[in-house]
Amino acid sequence: MIYIDDHIDDFDLQEALAAVSAQRREQALRYRQERDRRLSVAAYRLLQRALKAEGHHLDGLPQFIHDNRGKPLLEGYPDICFSLSHCREAVACALNDQPVGIDIESIGHYDEEVAVHVMSEKELQEIKASSMPEAAFTRLWTMKESLYKLTGDDHGGDIRHMLDDTSRVRFLTWNYPRFIVSVCRYLHADSFDL
């Protein structure tokens, strides 16, 4: 299931910091800007709501451990797969019993100089042909990020060609007025409710 929260300013940050795990509180407080602290706490709270909505009853607050590539896992719950992401306007969470990757990005100004370094020729043509190049760029970027979060494969640092062969995965993308969300999962996954 996919969960999105774009009410980042609708909670008391100090109260929320007191209600999350010490691990997450420490992580959130490392950020200098309040906005970044809010996003860190909001993502954790969204994961908590998603776990509860899906009927997962954890013993205590969610604690993270990390696999060998740095992907967060729920300590003590190896069968619960999740992915978190945030942008300036919102946070997103994907929760499943199969590996999953999610990315959310704000739709911003399209910069062709940046695009040349991160998009393939085919993707550049798709962006240029779009009536909304900033949204086309953001959609492709979220697909790349969600794929990376799923697989951990950055194609040897050449992110331009990450989407050249997507025969093993499936993407779902949602366009919102201010941001775009993409989710990626393996095709062999038994189920994936969205």
N, C-alpha and C positions, 0 to 999 in steps of 0.2 A: 504494500500500500504506500501511497505517496501522501505526504502531509506538507502543507505550506502555511507559513504564518507571516503575514505582512503587517502585523500590529506591534512593531518593535518598540514603539514609544508608549505603549499602553500598559506598562507595569512599573511598579516601584523597583528600581534596580537594587537598592540596598536590601530590601525585603527578599527579592529573588536570589541575591547572592547568598543570603543566609540559608536559603532552602535547597541549594544545590549541593552536590558532593564537595568535599574539601578539595579534591583533585581538580574539579571544574572551576571552583572559585579561584584557586591559585592561577589556573590558566587564564581566566577572564581578567584577573587583576594585573596580569603582565602587560596588558594593553594600556597604552597611554591615553587613548581617546575613549570617552564614554560610549560613543557609538559602537566601537569595536567590542567593548565590554558587554554592551547590550546584546549584540549579535551572538557572542559566545554563549551567554546565558540563555538567550532565546532558543538557540539551536539545541542546547541540552534539555530545556523544558519541553521543546517540541518532541524530542526523542522520548522523553518520559510519557508524554500524552499518547504518542504512537504506540508505545509498548503496552500501556494500559488499555487503549482502544482495541488492540489485537489480542488481548487476554493473556499477556505475558506478565506474570507476577514475580518480580525479582525480590530476592532477599536484600532489602536495603536499597540505597540509591545506586544507579548505574555507575560502574567503575570501568575505566578503559585500560586495556593493555594494547600493545601494538605488535603486529606480525613483523617479519624480517624486512619488509619494505616500508614499514611505518604506518600501515593501514590500521585504524583503530578497530578493536574488537571489544565485545562486552565480556569482561572478566567473569568466568564461571558459566557462561552461556554461549558455547561455541556454535550452537545451531541457530542462533538468531543473527541474521545478516542485516547490516544497516549501512547507510551512507548519509553523511550530513554535508550541507553546503550553505553558504550565505553570500549575499551581496548587500549593498547599502540599504536596500528597501525591504528585504525579506530573508527568511531562513527556510530551508527545505530539508526533509528527511524521507528517505526511502527505507522501508522495513520489509524483510522477506525471509523465507527459509532457504533461499538460494542467494549466492553472491549478487550484489547489485552496486551500481555506481550512480550518483546523482550530482548534478551541477546546476547552480542557479547564478545567473549573471544579469546585471543591469544593462539595459540597452543604452549605449552611449554613442558618442560621435564616432563615425567610421573613419579610420585612418588607414589609407591605402599603403603607406610606408610600413606600418606594422603588419598589415595583412600579408604582404609579400613574404615576410619572414615566418609566418605561421600557417599559411594556407597553400594548398597545392594549386597548380595552374587551373585545374578543373573547378576547384572551389572558388578561386578568384573570378573565373568567368561567371559562375553562378551568382556571386555577390554583385558583380557589375551589371548583370542582367536584371537584378531585382529592383523593384520600385522603392524598396526600403533596404538599402545596402547595410545600414547599421543593424537592423534586425536579422538579416541574412548572415552577417558576420557573427553576431552573437549566438545565433542558433548553431552554427557550425562549431564555434568555440565551445559551447556547452556540451555538444556531442563528444568532442575530443576529450574534454575534462571528465565527463562521465565514463567514457571508455577507459581512460587512464585509472580512474578510481576503481573500476571493476577489475582490470587486468594487471595494472602496475607496469604495463609495457608502454614506454614512450618512444618506441622505434629508434632506439639509440640516440635520443635527443633530437631527432628530426621529426618534430611534431607536424610538419607540413603534410606528411604522408600517412598519418595515423588512421585516416578514414578510407584509405585506398582499398583495403580488404576488410569488410565488415560482415563476411559471410557467417561468422560464428556467433554474432551478437544481434540483438534487436534494440532499436532506439525508439523511445516515445518522447515527444517534445510538445510543450505547451507554451504558447505566446500570451503574455500578459501585457498590459499597456506599458509598464515600466521595466519589466524583466522577462527573461526566458528561462525555462526549466527543461533539462533533458535528463532522461533516465536510460541507463544501459544495463542489459542483463544478457546472459548467455542464452542462445537459442534452445539448448537442451534442457533448460530449467523446466521443471514439471508444471509450475504454475506461476503466474505473476499478476496479481490483482492490482488494477489501477483505478 
